[in-house]
Amino acid sequence: MIKKLEKEGIIKEYTMIPDFCKLGYGLLVLTFVRHAKQFDSKELDNITRMGIERARRERSQESIMAERG
């Protein structure tokens, strides 16, 4: 059934769900934002890089992920 759904394009890709407690996170917060503009891979990499730089500068424990979807 999975192979059929993949072949028909119903299943496009897979993801992983890590165990955040084992990674040392006490709270998981997800924020979804819909932008009018679609970002390309280069723009997403830039957004992620800026987030990492900010977290280092502020010595933050937050993680930032930018992804199309």
N, CA, C and O atoms as a Tripos MOL2 file, in Angstrom:
@<TRIPOS>MOLECULE
protein
  276   275    69     0     0
PROTEIN
NO_CHARGES

@<TRIPOS>ATOM
      1 N           0.8300   -1.1880    0.0000 N.3       1 MET1
      2 CA          0.0000    0.0000    0.0000 C.3       1 MET1
      3 C           0.8780    1.2570    0.0000 C.2       1 MET1
      4 O           0.5860    2.2250   -0.7030 O.2       1 MET1
      5 N           1.9480    1.2330    0.7890 N.am      2 ILE2
      6 CA          2.8390    2.4050    0.8360 C.3       2 ILE2
      7 C           3.4710    2.6470   -0.5300 C.2       2 ILE2
      8 O           3.5200    3.7850   -0.9980 O.2       2 ILE2
      9 N           3.9490    1.5980   -1.1650 N.am      3 LYS3
     10 CA          4.5630    1.7440   -2.4940 C.3       3 LYS3
     11 C           3.5600    2.3190   -3.5000 C.2       3 LYS3
     12 O           3.9220    3.1460   -4.3370 O.2       3 LYS3
     13 N           2.3160    1.8840   -3.4170 N.am      4 LYS4
     14 CA          1.2720    2.3840   -4.3150 C.3       4 LYS4
     15 C           1.0390    3.8770   -4.0680 C.2       4 LYS4
     16 O           0.9460    4.6540   -5.0180 O.2       4 LYS4
     17 N           0.9430    4.2820   -2.7960 N.am      5 LEU5
     18 CA          0.7200    5.6940   -2.4620 C.3       5 LEU5
     19 C           1.9060    6.5500   -2.8910 C.2       5 LEU5
     20 O           1.7270    7.6840   -3.3360 O.2       5 LEU5
     21 N           3.1170    6.0110   -2.7600 N.am      6 GLU6
     22 CA          4.3020    6.7350   -3.2290 C.3       6 GLU6
     23 C           4.2590    6.8990   -4.7490 C.2       6 GLU6
     24 O           4.5100    7.9840   -5.2720 O.2       6 GLU6
     25 N           3.9400    5.8150   -5.4440 N.am      7 LYS7
     26 CA          3.9010    5.8350   -6.9040 C.3       7 LYS7
     27 C           2.8600    6.8200   -7.4260 C.2       7 LYS7
     28 O           3.0880    7.4910   -8.4330 O.2       7 LYS7
     29 N           1.7220    6.9080   -6.7460 N.am      8 GLU8
     30 CA          0.6550    7.8190   -7.1560 C.3       8 GLU8
     31 C           0.9060    9.2620   -6.7170 C.2       8 GLU8
     32 O           0.1250   10.1570   -7.0410 O.2       8 GLU8
     33 N           2.0010    9.4870   -5.9770 N.am      9 GLY9
     34 CA          2.3370   10.8390   -5.5480 C.3       9 GLY9
     35 C           1.5550   11.3130   -4.3410 C.2       9 GLY9
     36 O           1.6110   12.4930   -3.9950 O.2       9 GLY9
     37 N           0.8260   10.4180   -3.6950 N.am     10 ILE10
     38 CA          0.0740   10.7970   -2.5010 C.3      10 ILE10
     39 C           1.0290   10.9830   -1.3280 C.2      10 ILE10
     40 O           0.8870   11.9210   -0.5430 O.2      10 ILE10
     41 N           2.0040   10.0820   -1.2150 N.am     11 ILE11
     42 CA          3.0860   10.2540   -0.2410 C.3      11 ILE11
     43 C           4.2460   10.8650   -1.0000 C.2      11 ILE11
     44 O           4.7930   10.2480   -1.9140 O.2      11 ILE11
     45 N           4.6240   12.0870   -0.6180 N.am     12 LYS12
     46 CA          5.6810   12.7870   -1.3390 C.3      12 LYS12
     47 C           7.0340   12.6690   -0.6510 C.2      12 LYS12
     48 O           8.0630   12.5760   -1.3200 O.2      12 LYS12
     49 N           7.0420   12.6720    0.6790 N.am     13 GLU13
     50 CA          8.3000   12.5900    1.4080 C.3      13 GLU13
     51 C           8.0300   12.1270    2.8340 C.2      13 GLU13
     52 O           6.8840   12.0360    3.2730 O.2      13 GLU13
     53 N           9.1010   11.8430    3.5320 N.am     14 TYR14
     54 CA          9.0090   11.3790    4.9130 C.3      14 TYR14
     55 C           9.7340   12.3500    5.8320 C.2      14 TYR14
     56 O          10.5440   13.1590    5.3810 O.2      14 TYR14
     57 N           9.4400   12.2650    7.1160 N.am     15 THR15
     58 CA         10.0980   13.1040    8.1020 C.3      15 THR15
     59 C          10.4290   12.2610    9.3250 C.2      15 THR15
     60 O          10.0160   11.1050    9.4180 O.2      15 THR15
     61 N          11.1630   12.8310   10.2470 N.am     16 MET16
     62 CA         11.4620   12.1450   11.4980 C.3      16 MET16
     63 C          10.8990   12.9630   12.6520 C.2      16 MET16
     64 O          10.7490   14.1800   12.5510 O.2      16 MET16
     65 N          10.5950   12.2910   13.7290 N.am     17 ILE17
     66 CA         10.1240   12.9680   14.9340 C.3      17 ILE17
     67 C          11.0750   12.5700   16.0570 C.2      17 ILE17
     68 O          10.9730   11.4620   16.5820 O.2      17 ILE17
     69 N          11.9970   13.4550   16.4360 N.am     18 PRO18
     70 CA         12.9500   13.1140   17.4850 C.3      18 PRO18
     71 C          12.2970   13.1000   18.8650 C.2      18 PRO18
     72 O          11.2380   13.6950   19.0650 O.2      18 PRO18
     73 N          12.9310   12.4230   19.8060 N.am     19 ASP19
     74 CA         12.4910   12.4240   21.1990 C.3      19 ASP19
     75 C          13.1120   13.6560   21.8540 C.2      19 ASP19
     76 O          14.2720   13.6250   22.2630 O.2      19 ASP19
     77 N          12.3430   14.7340   21.9540 N.am     20 PHE20
     78 CA         12.8690   16.0000   22.4500 C.3      20 PHE20
     79 C          13.2950   15.9260   23.9150 C.2      20 PHE20
     80 O          14.2230   16.6280   24.3160 O.2      20 PHE20
     81 N          12.6500   15.1040   24.7070 N.am     21 CYS21
     82 CA         13.0550   14.9400   26.1120 C.3      21 CYS21
     83 C          14.4650   14.3680   26.1870 C.2      21 CYS21
     84 O          15.2760   14.8300   26.9900 O.2      21 CYS21
     85 N          14.7660   13.3750   25.3650 N.am     22 LYS22
     86 CA         16.1030   12.7870   25.3530 C.3      22 LYS22
     87 C          17.1500   13.7720   24.8450 C.2      22 LYS22
     88 O          18.3330   13.6490   25.1630 O.2      22 LYS22
     89 N          16.7140   14.7450   24.0580 N.am     23 LEU23
     90 CA         17.6160   15.7820   23.5680 C.3      23 LEU23
     91 C          17.7980   16.9110   24.5730 C.2      23 LEU23
     92 O          18.5910   17.8260   24.3480 O.2      23 LEU23
     93 N          17.0660   16.8490   25.6800 N.am     24 GLY24
     94 CA         17.2300   17.8450   26.7390 C.3      24 GLY24
     95 C          16.2730   19.0170   26.6710 C.2      24 GLY24
     96 O          16.4600   20.0020   27.3850 O.2      24 GLY24
     97 N          15.2550   18.9360   25.8350 N.am     25 TYR25
     98 CA         14.2860   20.0210   25.7430 C.3      25 TYR25
     99 C          13.1490   19.7820   26.7250 C.2      25 TYR25
    100 O          12.6150   18.6770   26.8080 O.2      25 TYR25
    101 N          12.7820   20.8190   27.4680 N.am     26 GLY26
    102 CA         11.6910   20.7110   28.4150 C.3      26 GLY26
    103 C          10.3710   21.1810   27.8370 C.2      26 GLY26
    104 O           9.3100   20.8120   28.3390 O.2      26 GLY26
    105 N          10.4200   21.9810   26.8000 N.am     27 LEU27
    106 CA          9.2080   22.5430   26.2260 C.3      27 LEU27
    107 C           9.3830   22.6080   24.7100 C.2      27 LEU27
    108 O          10.4110   23.0620   24.2070 O.2      27 LEU27
    109 N           8.3890   22.1590   24.0150 N.am     28 LEU28
    110 CA          8.4180   22.2130   22.5650 C.3      28 LEU28
    111 C           7.3330   23.1650   22.1000 C.2      28 LEU28
    112 O           6.1610   22.9950   22.4350 O.2      28 LEU28
    113 N           7.7250   24.1580   21.3350 N.am     29 VAL29
    114 CA          6.7730   25.1240   20.7930 C.3      29 VAL29
    115 C           6.9700   25.1690   19.2890 C.2      29 VAL29
    116 O           8.0890   25.3430   18.8070 O.2      29 VAL29
    117 N           5.9020   25.0140   18.5640 N.am     30 LEU30
    118 CA          5.9420   25.1060   17.1090 C.3      30 LEU30
    119 C           5.1290   26.3160   16.6800 C.2      30 LEU30
    120 O           3.9940   26.4990   17.1210 O.2      30 LEU30
    121 N           5.7040   27.1300   15.8280 N.am     31 THR31
    122 CA          5.0000   28.2830   15.2960 C.3      31 THR31
    123 C           4.9890   28.1530   13.7840 C.2      31 THR31
    124 O           6.0390   28.0360   13.1520 O.2      31 THR31
    125 N           3.8190   28.1750   13.2210 N.am     32 PHE32
    126 CA          3.6750   28.0630   11.7760 C.3      32 PHE32
    127 C           3.2640   29.4220   11.2270 C.2      32 PHE32
    128 O           2.3420   30.0610   11.7350 O.2      32 PHE32
    129 N           3.9510   29.8430   10.2010 N.am     33 VAL33
    130 CA          3.6610   31.1290    9.5800 C.3      33 VAL33
    131 C           3.4920   30.8980    8.0890 C.2      33 VAL33
    132 O           4.3180   30.2410    7.4560 O.2      33 VAL33
    133 N           2.4410   31.4300    7.5440 N.am     34 ARG34
    134 CA          2.2410   31.3340    6.0940 C.3      34 ARG34
    135 C           2.6290   32.6760    5.4820 C.2      34 ARG34
    136 O           2.0750   33.7210    5.8230 O.2      34 ARG34
    137 N           3.5760   32.6180    4.5900 N.am     35 HIS35
    138 CA          4.0400   33.8200    3.9000 C.3      35 HIS35
    139 C           3.3850   33.8980    2.5280 C.2      35 HIS35
    140 O           3.1140   32.8720    1.9040 O.2      35 HIS35
    141 N           3.1370   35.0940    2.0690 N.am     36 ALA36
    142 CA          2.5800   35.2750    0.7350 C.3      36 ALA36
    143 C           3.5990   34.8560   -0.3280 C.2      36 ALA36
    144 O           3.2450   34.4300   -1.4280 O.2      36 ALA36
    145 N           4.8740   34.9910    0.0390 N.am     37 LYS37
    146 CA          5.9560   34.6710   -0.8910 C.3      37 LYS37
    147 C           6.4770   33.2710   -0.6140 C.2      37 LYS37
    148 O           6.5980   32.8700    0.5440 O.2      37 LYS37
    149 N           6.7860   32.5290   -1.6580 N.am     38 GLN38
    150 CA          7.4390   31.2240   -1.5220 C.3      38 GLN38
    151 C           8.9430   31.4530   -1.4890 C.2      38 GLN38
    152 O           9.4870   32.1460   -2.3490 O.2      38 GLN38
    153 N           9.6180   30.8710   -0.4990 N.am     39 PHE39
    154 CA         11.0630   31.0280   -0.3820 C.3      39 PHE39
    155 C          11.7680   29.8930   -1.1160 C.2      39 PHE39
    156 O          11.3400   28.7400   -1.0620 O.2      39 PHE39
    157 N          12.8540   30.2380   -1.8020 N.am     40 ASP40
    158 CA         13.6420   29.1820   -2.4380 C.3      40 ASP40
    159 C          14.6660   28.6540   -1.4340 C.2      40 ASP40
    160 O          14.7770   29.1720   -0.3230 O.2      40 ASP40
    161 N          15.4030   27.6340   -1.8230 N.am     41 SER41
    162 CA         16.3500   26.9710   -0.9130 C.3      41 SER41
    163 C          17.4080   27.9340   -0.3890 C.2      41 SER41
    164 O          17.7720   27.8770    0.7850 O.2      41 SER41
    165 N          17.8960   28.8040   -1.2390 N.am     42 LYS42
    166 CA         18.9280   29.7680   -0.8190 C.3      42 LYS42
    167 C          18.3760   30.7130    0.2410 C.2      42 LYS42
    168 O          19.0550   31.0030    1.2260 O.2      42 LYS42
    169 N          17.1600   31.1910    0.0480 N.am     43 GLU43
    170 CA         16.5390   32.0840    1.0300 C.3      43 GLU43
    171 C          16.2910   31.3600    2.3580 C.2      43 GLU43
    172 O          16.4920   31.9430    3.4230 O.2      43 GLU43
    173 N          15.8580   30.1000    2.3040 N.am     44 LEU44
    174 CA         15.6440   29.3310    3.5270 C.3      44 LEU44
    175 C          16.9540   29.1150    4.2690 C.2      44 LEU44
    176 O          16.9940   29.2000    5.4970 O.2      44 LEU44
    177 N          18.0170   28.8400    3.5400 N.am     45 ASP45
    178 CA         19.3340   28.6930    4.1720 C.3      45 ASP45
    179 C          19.7480   29.9890    4.8540 C.2      45 ASP45
    180 O          20.3040   29.9610    5.9510 O.2      45 ASP45
    181 N          19.4850   31.1160    4.2210 N.am     46 ASN46
    182 CA         19.8290   32.4190    4.7920 C.3      46 ASN46
    183 C          19.0200   32.6850    6.0610 C.2      46 ASN46
    184 O          19.5700   33.1760    7.0470 O.2      46 ASN46
    185 N          17.7400   32.3740    6.0520 N.am     47 ILE47
    186 CA         16.8920   32.5560    7.2270 C.3      47 ILE47
    187 C          17.4080   31.6970    8.3830 C.2      47 ILE47
    188 O          17.5030   32.1640    9.5180 O.2      47 ILE47
    189 N          17.7350   30.4530    8.0880 N.am     48 THR48
    190 CA         18.2510   29.5460    9.1180 C.3      48 THR48
    191 C          19.5780   30.0680    9.6670 C.2      48 THR48
    192 O          19.7840   30.0700   10.8800 O.2      48 THR48
    193 N          20.4820   30.5120    8.7850 N.am     49 ARG49
    194 CA         21.7810   31.0510    9.2120 C.3      49 ARG49
    195 C          21.5990   32.2580   10.1290 C.2      49 ARG49
    196 O          22.2770   32.3670   11.1510 O.2      49 ARG49
    197 N          20.6850   33.1680    9.7700 N.am     50 MET50
    198 CA         20.4370   34.3470   10.6090 C.3      50 MET50
    199 C          19.9070   33.9310   11.9830 C.2      50 MET50
    200 O          20.2780   34.5240   12.9960 O.2      50 MET50
    201 N          19.0420   32.9160   12.0200 N.am     51 GLY51
    202 CA         18.5170   32.4300   13.2930 C.3      51 GLY51
    203 C          19.6000   31.8420   14.1710 C.2      51 GLY51
    204 O          19.6260   32.0740   15.3800 O.2      51 GLY51
    205 N          20.4950   31.0780   13.5610 N.am     52 ILE52
    206 CA         21.6060   30.4750   14.3160 C.3      52 ILE52
    207 C          22.5260   31.5550   14.8530 C.2      52 ILE52
    208 O          22.9400   31.4970   16.0110 O.2      52 ILE52
    209 N          22.8500   32.5460   14.0230 N.am     53 GLU53
    210 CA         23.7100   33.6500   14.4710 C.3      53 GLU53
    211 C          23.0670   34.4040   15.6320 C.2      53 GLU53
    212 O          23.7490   34.7650   16.5920 O.2      53 GLU53
    213 N          21.7710   34.6400   15.5510 N.am     54 ARG54
    214 CA         21.0630   35.3390   16.6350 C.3      54 ARG54
    215 C          21.0980   34.5280   17.9200 C.2      54 ARG54
    216 O          21.3490   35.0720   18.9950 O.2      54 ARG54
    217 N          20.8460   33.2220   17.8100 N.am     55 ALA55
    218 CA         20.8540   32.3570   18.9870 C.3      55 ALA55
    219 C          22.2350   32.3400   19.6400 C.2      55 ALA55
    220 O          22.3340   32.3570   20.8670 O.2      55 ALA55
    221 N          23.2980   32.3060   18.8420 N.am     56 ARG56
    222 CA         24.6670   32.3440   19.3970 C.3      56 ARG56
    223 C          24.9500   33.6750   20.0680 C.2      56 ARG56
    224 O          25.5260   33.7210   21.1550 O.2      56 ARG56
    225 N          24.5450   34.7570   19.4190 N.am     57 ARG57
    226 CA         24.7890   36.1030   19.9460 C.3      57 ARG57
    227 C          24.0910   36.2910   21.2860 C.2      57 ARG57
    228 O          24.6490   36.8870   22.2060 O.2      57 ARG57
    229 N          22.8740   35.7830   21.3900 N.am     58 GLU58
    230 CA         22.0820   35.9570   22.6050 C.3      58 GLU58
    231 C          22.2350   34.7860   23.5730 C.2      58 GLU58
    232 O          21.5870   34.7460   24.6180 O.2      58 GLU58
    233 N          23.0990   33.8330   23.2160 N.am     59 ARG59
    234 CA         23.3130   32.6210   24.0220 C.3      59 ARG59
    235 C          21.9880   31.9530   24.3550 C.2      59 ARG59
    236 O          21.7350   31.5460   25.4890 O.2      59 ARG59
    237 N          21.1650   31.8570   23.3440 N.am     60 SER60
    238 CA         19.8170   31.3190   23.4930 C.3      60 SER60
    239 C          19.8240   29.8070   23.3540 C.2      60 SER60
    240 O          20.6820   29.2420   22.6750 O.2      60 SER60
    241 N          18.8720   29.1590   23.9930 N.am     61 GLN61
    242 CA         18.7040   27.7170   23.8790 C.3      61 GLN61
    243 C          17.6900   27.3730   22.7900 C.2      61 GLN61
    244 O          17.4210   26.1980   22.5400 O.2      61 GLN61
    245 N          17.1320   28.3850   22.1490 N.am     62 GLU62
    246 CA         16.0960   28.1130   21.1580 C.3      62 GLU62
    247 C          16.6890   27.5520   19.8780 C.2      62 GLU62
    248 O          17.8450   27.8100   19.5430 O.2      62 GLU62
    249 N          15.8980   26.8000   19.1890 N.am     63 SER63
    250 CA         16.2820   26.2640   17.8880 C.3      63 SER63
    251 C          15.3460   26.8390   16.8510 C.2      63 SER63
    252 O          14.1510   27.0010   17.0990 O.2      63 SER63
    253 N          15.8880   27.1460   15.7000 N.am     64 ILE64
    254 CA         15.0910   27.7230   14.6330 C.3      64 ILE64
    255 C          15.2480   26.8570   13.3970 C.2      64 ILE64
    256 O          16.3570   26.4880   13.0130 O.2      64 ILE64
    257 N          14.1270   26.5430   12.7860 N.am     65 MET65
    258 CA         14.1470   25.7580   11.5580 C.3      65 MET65
    259 C          13.2340   26.4490   10.5480 C.2      65 MET65
    260 O          12.0990   26.8020   10.8690 O.2      65 MET65
    261 N          13.7140   26.6320    9.3760 N.am     66 ALA66
    262 CA         12.8940   27.1860    8.2950 C.3      66 ALA66
    263 C          12.7460   26.1060    7.2480 C.2      66 ALA66
    264 O          13.7330   25.5050    6.8240 O.2      66 ALA66
    265 N          11.5400   25.8600    6.8360 N.am     67 GLU67
    266 CA         11.2880   24.7730    5.8920 C.3      67 GLU67
    267 C          10.0860   25.1160    5.0380 C.2      67 GLU67
    268 O           9.1260   25.7220    5.5130 O.2      67 GLU67
    269 N          10.1440   24.7290    3.7860 N.am     68 ARG68
    270 CA          8.9790   24.8530    2.9270 C.3      68 ARG68
    271 C           8.0510   23.6900    3.2150 C.2      68 ARG68
    272 O           8.5140   22.6050    3.5660 O.2      68 ARG68
    273 N           6.7690   23.8940    3.0760 N.am     69 GLY69
    274 CA          5.8890   22.7520    3.2970 C.3      69 GLY69
    275 C           4.4410   23.1140    3.3570 C.2      69 GLY69
    276 O           3.5930   22.2400    3.5390 O.2      69 GLY69
@<TRIPOS>BOND
     1     1     2 1
     2     2     3 1
     3     3     4 2
     4     3     5 am
     5     5     6 1
     6     6     7 1
     7     7     8 2
     8     7     9 am
     9     9    10 1
    10    10    11 1
    11    11    12 2
    12    11    13 am
    13    13    14 1
    14    14    15 1
    15    15    16 2
    16    15    17 am
    17    17    18 1
    18    18    19 1
    19    19    20 2
    20    19    21 am
    21    21    22 1
    22    22    23 1
    23    23    24 2
    24    23    25 am
    25    25    26 1
    26    26    27 1
    27    27    28 2
    28    27    29 am
    29    29    30 1
    30    30    31 1
    31    31    32 2
    32    31    33 am
    33    33    34 1
    34    34    35 1
    35    35    36 2
    36    35    37 am
    37    37    38 1
    38    38    39 1
    39    39    40 2
    40    39    41 am
    41    41    42 1
    42    42    43 1
    43    43    44 2
    44    43    45 am
    45    45    46 1
    46    46    47 1
    47    47    48 2
    48    47    49 am
    49    49    50 1
    50    50    51 1
    51    51    52 2
    52    51    53 am
    53    53    54 1
    54    54    55 1
    55    55    56 2
    56    55    57 am
    57    57    58 1
    58    58    59 1
    59    59    60 2
    60    59    61 am
    61    61    62 1
    62    62    63 1
    63    63    64 2
    64    63    65 am
    65    65    66 1
    66    66    67 1
    67    67    68 2
    68    67    69 am
    69    69    70 1
    70    70    71 1
    71    71    72 2
    72    71    73 am
    73    73    74 1
    74    74    75 1
    75    75    76 2
    76    75    77 am
    77    77    78 1
    78    78    79 1
    79    79    80 2
    80    79    81 am
    81    81    82 1
    82    82    83 1
    83    83    84 2
    84    83    85 am
    85    85    86 1
    86    86    87 1
    87    87    88 2
    88    87    89 am
    89    89    90 1
    90    90    91 1
    91    91    92 2
    92    91    93 am
    93    93    94 1
    94    94    95 1
    95    95    96 2
    96    95    97 am
    97    97    98 1
    98    98    99 1
    99    99   100 2
   100    99   101 am
   101   101   102 1
   102   102   103 1
   103   103   104 2
   104   103   105 am
   105   105   106 1
   106   106   107 1
   107   107   108 2
   108   107   109 am
   109   109   110 1
   110   110   111 1
   111   111   112 2
   112   111   113 am
   113   113   114 1
   114   114   115 1
   115   115   116 2
   116   115   117 am
   117   117   118 1
   118   118   119 1
   119   119   120 2
   120   119   121 am
   121   121   122 1
   122   122   123 1
   123   123   124 2
   124   123   125 am
   125   125   126 1
   126   126   127 1
   127   127   128 2
   128   127   129 am
   129   129   130 1
   130   130   131 1
   131   131   132 2
   132   131   133 am
   133   133   134 1
   134   134   135 1
   135   135   136 2
   136   135   137 am
   137   137   138 1
   138   138   139 1
   139   139   140 2
   140   139   141 am
   141   141   142 1
   142   142   143 1
   143   143   144 2
   144   143   145 am
   145   145   146 1
   146   146   147 1
   147   147   148 2
   148   147   149 am
   149   149   150 1
   150   150   151 1
   151   151   152 2
   152   151   153 am
   153   153   154 1
   154   154   155 1
   155   155   156 2
   156   155   157 am
   157   157   158 1
   158   158   159 1
   159   159   160 2
   160   159   161 am
   161   161   162 1
   162   162   163 1
   163   163   164 2
   164   163   165 am
   165   165   166 1
   166   166   167 1
   167   167   168 2
   168   167   169 am
   169   169   170 1
   170   170   171 1
   171   171   172 2
   172   171   173 am
   173   173   174 1
   174   174   175 1
   175   175   176 2
   176   175   177 am
   177   177   178 1
   178   178   179 1
   179   179   180 2
   180   179   181 am
   181   181   182 1
   182   182   183 1
   183   183   184 2
   184   183   185 am
   185   185   186 1
   186   186   187 1
   187   187   188 2
   188   187   189 am
   189   189   190 1
   190   190   191 1
   191   191   192 2
   192   191   193 am
   193   193   194 1
   194   194   195 1
   195   195   196 2
   196   195   197 am
   197   197   198 1
   198   198   199 1
   199   199   200 2
   200   199   201 am
   201   201   202 1
   202   202   203 1
   203   203   204 2
   204   203   205 am
   205   205   206 1
   206   206   207 1
   207   207   208 2
   208   207   209 am
   209   209   210 1
   210   210   211 1
   211   211   212 2
   212   211   213 am
   213   213   214 1
   214   214   215 1
   215   215   216 2
   216   215   217 am
   217   217   218 1
   218   218   219 1
   219   219   220 2
   220   219   221 am
   221   221   222 1
   222   222   223 1
   223   223   224 2
   224   223   225 am
   225   225   226 1
   226   226   227 1
   227   227   228 2
   228   227   229 am
   229   229   230 1
   230   230   231 1
   231   231   232 2
   232   231   233 am
   233   233   234 1
   234   234   235 1
   235   235   236 2
   236   235   237 am
   237   237   238 1
   238   238   239 1
   239   239   240 2
   240   239   241 am
   241   241   242 1
   242   242   243 1
   243   243   244 2
   244   243   245 am
   245   245   246 1
   246   246   247 1
   247   247   248 2
   248   247   249 am
   249   249   250 1
   250   250   251 1
   251   251   252 2
   252   251   253 am
   253   253   254 1
   254   254   255 1
   255   255   256 2
   256   255   257 am
   257   257   258 1
   258   258   259 1
   259   259   260 2
   260   259   261 am
   261   261   262 1
   262   262   263 1
   263   263   264 2
   264   263   265 am
   265   265   266 1
   266   266   267 1
   267   267   268 2
   268   267   269 am
   269   269   270 1
   270   270   271 1
   271   271   272 2
   272   271   273 am
   273   273   274 1
   274   274   275 1
   275   275   276 2
@<TRIPOS>SUBSTRUCTURE
     1 MET1         2 RESIDUE 1 A MET
     2 ILE2         6 RESIDUE 1 A ILE
     3 LYS3        10 RESIDUE 1 A LYS
     4 LYS4        14 RESIDUE 1 A LYS
     5 LEU5        18 RESIDUE 1 A LEU
     6 GLU6        22 RESIDUE 1 A GLU
     7 LYS7        26 RESIDUE 1 A LYS
     8 GLU8        30 RESIDUE 1 A GLU
     9 GLY9        34 RESIDUE 1 A GLY
    10 ILE10       38 RESIDUE 1 A ILE
    11 ILE11       42 RESIDUE 1 A ILE
    12 LYS12       46 RESIDUE 1 A LYS
    13 GLU13       50 RESIDUE 1 A GLU
    14 TYR14       54 RESIDUE 1 A TYR
    15 THR15       58 RESIDUE 1 A THR
    16 MET16       62 RESIDUE 1 A MET
    17 ILE17       66 RESIDUE 1 A ILE
    18 PRO18       70 RESIDUE 1 A PRO
    19 ASP19       74 RESIDUE 1 A ASP
    20 PHE20       78 RESIDUE 1 A PHE
    21 CYS21       82 RESIDUE 1 A CYS
    22 LYS22       86 RESIDUE 1 A LYS
    23 LEU23       90 RESIDUE 1 A LEU
    24 GLY24       94 RESIDUE 1 A GLY
    25 TYR25       98 RESIDUE 1 A TYR
    26 GLY26      102 RESIDUE 1 A GLY
    27 LEU27      106 RESIDUE 1 A LEU
    28 LEU28      110 RESIDUE 1 A LEU
    29 VAL29      114 RESIDUE 1 A VAL
    30 LEU30      118 RESIDUE 1 A LEU
    31 THR31      122 RESIDUE 1 A THR
    32 PHE32      126 RESIDUE 1 A PHE
    33 VAL33      130 RESIDUE 1 A VAL
    34 ARG34      134 RESIDUE 1 A ARG
    35 HIS35      138 RESIDUE 1 A HIS
    36 ALA36      142 RESIDUE 1 A ALA
    37 LYS37      146 RESIDUE 1 A LYS
    38 GLN38      150 RESIDUE 1 A GLN
    39 PHE39      154 RESIDUE 1 A PHE
    40 ASP40      158 RESIDUE 1 A ASP
    41 SER41      162 RESIDUE 1 A SER
    42 LYS42      166 RESIDUE 1 A LYS
    43 GLU43      170 RESIDUE 1 A GLU
    44 LEU44      174 RESIDUE 1 A LEU
    45 ASP45      178 RESIDUE 1 A ASP
    46 ASN46      182 RESIDUE 1 A ASN
    47 ILE47      186 RESIDUE 1 A ILE
    48 THR48      190 RESIDUE 1 A THR
    49 ARG49      194 RESIDUE 1 A ARG
    50 MET50      198 RESIDUE 1 A MET
    51 GLY51      202 RESIDUE 1 A GLY
    52 ILE52      206 RESIDUE 1 A ILE
    53 GLU53      210 RESIDUE 1 A GLU
    54 ARG54      214 RESIDUE 1 A ARG
    55 ALA55      218 RESIDUE 1 A ALA
    56 ARG56      222 RESIDUE 1 A ARG
    57 ARG57      226 RESIDUE 1 A ARG
    58 GLU58      230 RESIDUE 1 A GLU
    59 ARG59      234 RESIDUE 1 A ARG
    60 SER60      238 RESIDUE 1 A SER
    61 GLN61      242 RESIDUE 1 A GLN
    62 GLU62      246 RESIDUE 1 A GLU
    63 SER63      250 RESIDUE 1 A SER
    64 ILE64      254 RESIDUE 1 A ILE
    65 MET65      258 RESIDUE 1 A MET
    66 ALA66      262 RESIDUE 1 A ALA
    67 GLU67      266 RESIDUE 1 A GLU
    68 ARG68      270 RESIDUE 1 A ARG
    69 GLY69      274 RESIDUE 1 A GLY
